[in-house]
Amino acid sequence: MKMKKWLKIALAGAVALGLIAQPATAEALTVQEVQDKGEIVLGTSADFPPFEWVKMVDGQETTLGADIELAQAIADELGVELVIRNSSFDSLITQVQTGKVDMVIAGMSYTPERAEQALFSDVYFTGTNYFLTNHDIAATIQSLDDVHNLRLGVQRGSIQEALLKEHVPEATDLTMIPDNGDLVQSLLTNRIDAILFDHIVATQFAAQHEGKLQIVEGVEVPNGDDGGMSIVVSNDSQELLDVINKVIGELTESGQYEAWIEEYIPQIDQIS
């Protein structure tokens, strides 16, 4: 008991003195600073086809997709090189907070909790969400009331995780995995029964595993008012965000971003 009391006092003193390390917070990143270093570092989670995924091209692993084209357009606007760092989805906010990456593009949606940690751009794409499952289970699902007893899977830290908890609060068996490819493998090996995905992403995984997996049509979970995809930068980096929003505005108005989605859908034949 004395030892536990001593430990509590020591920890309290360390907190008071600031001796327990806190995550470093990135300084505001200006456009001039990005241009001076000659590169902008993109943080992404490349397991989200056709937005971003890894494919073997000429014997080399290559990150490609509509979000990568968007990132390249931002780099071109700034006149710098694009550097891509592929990481776990649930680590991306921390990485932009600490300056390990300059921006995050990974199908990420605004939430009030995330907005306390970083700045969000204008929305560049809005979709909806469907369940991916096998044929037998799909035949049993007519509404959201039919999924709460299933073993459900979702990408950890994603907007789909929050939506699943909101719209299926009765769910008692929820598996959260950082990597979407691992989620699909869990579904294929009968460790989970269904996954909530963005509709386009679910369509691609179903096509890759034709005959084994399918989308549950007619049972959807909308993203909500703030649920579209945005780009994330560190707090106070408003000048950089202004450039990003300019590029988003041009690409969405012209229809180029959706054209990239359509361009990359036929190329999804392998996920590393």
N, C-alpha and C positions, 0 to 999 in steps of 0.2 A: 504493500500500500504506500509506504514512504517513497519507494522508487517511482511509482506511477505519479505521485504528487509532485516529485521533483521534476519528472519529465514534462508534466503539464506546465510547470512554472518556467522551465527552460524554453519550451516552445513559445510560450506567451512572450517571454523576453526577446526571443529571436524575431518574432513578428513585429514587436514594438520597435526594435532597432533596425528593421528592414534587412535582417540577415538571411531570411528565406528568399531565395531567388524567385523573381517573377519573370514571366516571359517578356523579352525585350520587345518594345514597340517601335515599328518603323517610323522614321521621320517622313514628313510629307515629301512626295516625289514630284518634282516639277518636270515640265516638258524639256526644259533646257538640260536638266540632269540626265534624263533619258538619252537625249541627243548627244550629250558630251561622252557618255559611256559607249554609245554606238550600238546599243542593243536594248530590247525590251524582253524581259523574261516572263514567259507564260507558264502559269501553273494550271494543270488540267488533270483529269482522271480519264484516261483513254480506254474506256470500256463502255461507251455510250453511242453505238452506231445509229445513224449516220453522222452524228454530231462530232464525235471524236473516237477513234479506235486505232489500234496498232495492226498493221498489215505488213507482210513480207513483200518488199519490192526490190527486185534485182538482188535477192539474197540478203537484204538488210531490213531490220525492223524500222518501219516508217510510221509516224503518227500523222493521220490524215482525217479529213472530215469537214463538215460545214463550219464548225467552230474554229478549226485551224485556219480555214480560209479567212474567216472574220478576223482572227488574230493577225494574220499576214497583212490584211488590209489596213489594220491599225499601225503595224510596223511600217508599212509603206507610207502612210500619211505622216508619220514622224520622221521618216527617212533613216530608219535604223534596221538592224538585223533582228529577226525573230529567233529567240532561243526557247525551246520547249522543255519543260520539266514535268514528267509524268509522275503523279503521286496518288496516294489513297484519297478518295473524295473527302473523307471526314477530317483530313489534315489541311485542306486548302485554305480555309479562313485563317488558321494560325500562321500558315506560310506567308500569306500576304500581310498579315498583321506585323510579322517580325522581319519583313523585308527580304525573305528568301526568294520570293517571286514578286514581280511588279504588278501583275494583274492575274485574275482567275477567270477562265472561260471554261465551264464544265457543265453546261445545262443547269446552272445554279439559280434558284429562285429566291426572291426577297422574303425574309421573315423579320419581324421586329427584333428578335434576338440577334440575328446576324447583322442587322443594321446598327446595332450598338457597337459592333466590332470592326466594321468596314463600311466603305461607301459602295452603293449599288448604282449601276448605270440605268438608262432607259431600257425597257424591255425590248429584246430583239426577236423573240419568238414565243408564242403562246400555244400550248397544246392541251390535251387532256390525258387521262390515265386509264389504263385497262389492265385486267388481270391476265397473266400468262399462265397456262396450266396444261395438263394433258387432256386427251379427248374424253376420257371417262369422267373426270371431275368437271370438265367444262359443261357436260350434259346435265349436271346437277345444279348448276348456278343460274338462277333466274333473276336474282336481285342481290343487293348487298346483305340482305338478311341470311343469305345462303353461304356466306363466306366466314362468318365469325367462329365457326367450329373447325375451320381448316387450319392446317399448319402454314402460316403465311410468311413470306419472305419479302425483304425490302432492302435497298441499299442504305447502309448506315449513314445518317446525317443528311439524307436527301429530303426534298420536299415531299416525296412519296411516303417517307416514314411518318412525317407530321400529318399528312392527309389520311393515312391509314388509321392512325390513332384517333383522329377526329371523326372520321366517317364510320369506322368499325371499332368503336370503343369496347365492345364485348369480346374482342379477339383476345384469347388467352395464350396462344402459341405463336409467338412472333420471333422470327429469326432475322437479325440485322447483320449484314455482311458488307464490308467496304467495297468489294469488287463485284460488278455486275456479272462478269463471266463466271465467277465462283457461285453466284446465286443461281444461275441457270444450270450449272452442274449439279447443284443441290437438288434442283427440281428434277433433272433427268435421272438422278440416282435415288429418287423417292425419299429424300430427307425432308423436303417440304412439299406442299401441295399446290401452291400458287404464289406468284410474284406480282406486285403492283409496279407497273412500268409506265413511262410516257408511251403514248399510243404508237408513235413512230418507232421507238426503240423496241417495243413489244412485237411489232410487226416484223422487224428485222430478225429478231431471235426466233420467232415462229417460222420464218422462211428458211433459216439456217437448219432448223430441226423439223423440217416438214415431215409429217407422218407421226411425229412424237409429241409436238407441242402446238398449241393453238391459243388464240386470243378469245376471251369470253366476250363476244359481241353483245352490245345492248346494256352492259353493266359497266358504267364508267364513273370515274371520280374526277370532277373538275378541279382545276388548279386554284380557282378562286380569283378574286380581283387582283391580288399581288403575285399570282403564281407563275407569271411568265419568266422566261430565262433572261438573266442579266449578267453583265460583267462586273467584277468586283475589284476594287483597288483599296489601298490603305486609307485610313482616316486622314482627312485634311489634304488629300491629293486631288482637290477639285479641278485644278488646271488640267491635269492629265485626264480626268474624267470628262471634261468638256470636249477634248479632242475625240475621245472614245464615243461620246454621244453624237458627235458630228458624223463620224463614220457610220454608226448604227443608223442614224436618220437617213443617210444617203442610200445605204444598202437595203434597208427595209422599204423605203419609198420606191426604189427602182425594181424591187422584187428579186434582187440578186441573191439575198440570203436563202430564200426558199428555192431558188434555182439551184443553189449549191446542194441543198438537201436532196433534190431530185437527181442531181448529177451523181451523188455519192451512193445513193441507195443500190444501184446495180453493181457497185464495186465491193459490196460487203459479202465476201466469200470466205473470210478467215479472220478470227480474232485471236491474238496471241495473249 
